[in-house]
């Protein structure tokens, strides 16, 4: 690490990236909750269009979270040794970062639960096994999210 300024900049970048991921996950959760209401509504072409559209929106947000994960990991890897060595000096920033990460994990858990519920509702609503639900709907998106989200 060249200097303290570079370290501080990367530390701020970590917080910005985790905040961006939190915002994207919050939007995904909102979409999941809206999709639940759509699954509970009577079948119609409009409902199907809304489900497809929300599925597309959710995929864009999932892709955004994956990019955030990559940027966060690269940035963290680049400062982890300095961060570890100077952890007492940057305690407030570390605590804030950890609190935001905890919030992200909590939102992630809620999304997974909501997606599981939506999967069952989709099965009931479409009258077909969940593995054959339209790829833009919950099962496909849940798998993409699970496969691309770091644990």
N, C-alpha and C positions, 0 to 999 in steps of 0.2 A: 504494500500500500504506500503510495507516494507521500501522502500527507493527510493531515487531519481533515482538511476540507473535502478531499475525495471520499474519505470514509463517511463523513456527515452527509454528503450528497447521496451516497449509496444507501445510507440508512433511511433518509427521507424517501428515496425511491422505493425501498421495501414497503414503507408505510403506505405510499400512494398506490402501489400495486395491490397490496392486500385490501385497501379500501375499495379499489376498483372491482376486485373479485367479490367483495362483500356486496357491493351494489348490484353486480350481475346476478349473484345468487339470490338476492332479495327479489329481483325482478323475475327470476325463474320460479321462485316460490309463489309469487303472485299469479303467474301464469298457471302453475299447477293447481292452485286453488280455484282459479277461473275455469280450468278444464274440468274440474270435478263438477262444477255447476252445469257445464255443458253436457257431461255424461248423464247427469240426472234429468236433463230436459228431454222432451219428446224428440224422437228421431225426425230429422228434416235435412234437406239439402243445405240450408243455411247453417245448421249445427255442424254438419260435416265440413263445410267450408271454414267455419270458425276454428274447428279442431285442427284442420290442416294448417291454417294460418298461424295459430298459436304454437303448433309443433315446429313450424319453420322459425318463428321468433325465438323459441326456446333453444333450438339448435344453434342459432347465431350466438346467443348468450353463453351456451355451453362451450362453444369454440373460443369465446372471449375468456372464459375462466381458464381454459387450457393454456392460452397464451400467457395469462397472468401467472399461472403456475410455473411455466418455463422461465419467464423473466425473473420471478421471485427466486427461483432456485439458482439460476446463474448468478444473480446479484448477491444472494446470500453466500454462495460458495466463494465468491471473490473477496468477501470481507469476513468470513467466518473465523479465521485465525485471529485477526485483529480484534474482532468483536469479543471473542473468548478471552483474549488477553486483557482487554480493556472493559470488561463487563461491568465493573463497579462504576467506571467513569460514565457509562451510557445506560445506567440502570433505569432511568425514567423512560427513555426511548424503548428499551427492551421490554419493560412492563407494558407500555402502550401497545407495542407490536404484538406481544403475547395475548393481551386482552382482545385485540381485533381478530387474531387468529382463532381464539376461542369462540368468538361470535360467528366467525365463518364456519367453523366446525358444527356449531349448533344449527345454523341455517342449513348446512349440508344434510344433517340428520333429519331435519324436518322435511327437506325436499325428498329424500329417499323414502320416508314414511308416506308422504303425499303421493309420490309416484307409485308406490305399491298399492295404495288405495285406488288410485286412478286406473291402475292395471286391472284390478278386479271389477271396477265399474265399467271399463271398456269391454271386458269379457261379457258382462251382463248386457250391456247396451248393444253391442254388435252381434251377440249370440254366436261368437266364434272363439276358438282357443286364443289365448293372449299372444301366442307366438305368431299368429297370422294377422294380427291387427295391423292396419296400415302403417308403413314404415315411418311416416311423419308423426305418428301418435306416440303414446307414452312408452310402450315396451321398447321400441327402437331407441328412443331418446334416453330412457333410463339406462340401457346398456351402454350407449355411447358415453353417457356421463360417468357411469361406474368405471368403464375401461380407461377413461382419460383423466380421471381425478386422482390426484395423489392422495394416499391415505395418511 
